Amino acid sequence: MERFFRSGQAVDLILAVIAVEFLALTWLRRGGSLLARVLALGPGVMILLALRGALTGASWPWIALPLAASFPIHLTDVIRRKL
């Protein structure tokens, strides 16, 4: 189990589940527009990419970049939902 997490495969599995969710929402025509789905799932994906980098020993910019990108995506989603 330790190898499963340390290798980043656990994160890969979660990202695959999110991709299936995105495809299902698209196929069922739920979750709003394509932009709405990307903005809703995007911050989680970015945080998971940062986690994968941290688990696999990536250098700090590869961890910080997706982590920093998650915040403006999240803010955009919040602002879009308020309007």
C-alpha positions in Angstrom: 0.0 0.0 0.0 2.9 2.3 0.8 4.2 1.8 -2.8 0.8 2.6 -4.2 0.8 6.0 -2.5 4.5 6.8 -2.9 4.4 6.1 -6.6 1.5 8.5 -7.1 -0.7 5.8 -8.4 -3.3 6.6 -5.7 -3.6 10.1 -7.2 -3.7 8.7 -10.7 -6.7 6.6 -9.7 -8.5 9.6 -8.2 -7.8 11.6 -11.3 -9.2 8.8 -13.5 -12.4 8.8 -11.4 -12.7 12.6 -11.8 -12.2 12.1 -15.6 -15.0 9.6 -15.6 -17.2 12.0 -13.6 -16.4 14.7 -16.1 -17.3 12.5 -19.1 -20.5 11.2 -17.4 -21.6 14.8 -16.7 -20.9 15.7 -20.3 -22.7 12.6 -21.6 -25.7 13.2 -19.3 -25.7 16.9 -20.1 -25.6 17.7 -16.4 -23.4 20.1 -14.5 -23.9 23.1 -16.8 -21.7 24.2 -19.6 -18.3 22.8 -20.4 -16.8 25.9 -18.7 -18.9 25.3 -15.6 -17.7 21.7 -15.3 -14.0 22.6 -15.9 -14.3 25.4 -13.2 -16.0 23.0 -10.8 -13.5 20.2 -11.1 -10.4 22.2 -12.0 -9.2 23.2 -8.5 -9.4 19.7 -7.2 -7.5 18.4 -10.2 -4.8 21.1 -9.7 -4.5 20.2 -6.0 -4.2 16.5 -6.8 -1.5 17.2 -9.3 0.4 19.1 -6.6 -0.1 16.2 -4.3 1.2 13.8 -6.9 4.3 15.9 -7.3 4.9 16.0 -3.6 4.4 12.2 -3.2 6.8 11.4 -6.1 9.6 13.8 -5.1 9.1 16.5 -7.8 11.0 19.7 -7.4 9.1 22.5 -5.6 8.0 24.5 -8.7 6.1 21.4 -10.0 4.3 21.3 -6.6 3.7 25.1 -6.2 2.5 25.8 -9.8 -0.6 23.6 -9.8 -1.3 24.5 -6.2 -1.2 28.2 -7.0 -3.3 27.7 -10.1 -6.1 26.1 -8.1 -6.9 29.3 -6.3 -7.7 31.6 -9.3 -9.7 28.7 -10.9 -11.7 28.4 -7.6 -12.3 32.1 -7.4 -13.5 32.2 -11.0 -15.9 29.4 -10.2 -17.2 31.2 -7.1 -17.7 34.5 -8.9 -19.4 32.8 -11.8 -21.8 31.0 -9.5 -22.7 34.3 -7.6 -23.7 36.1 -10.9 
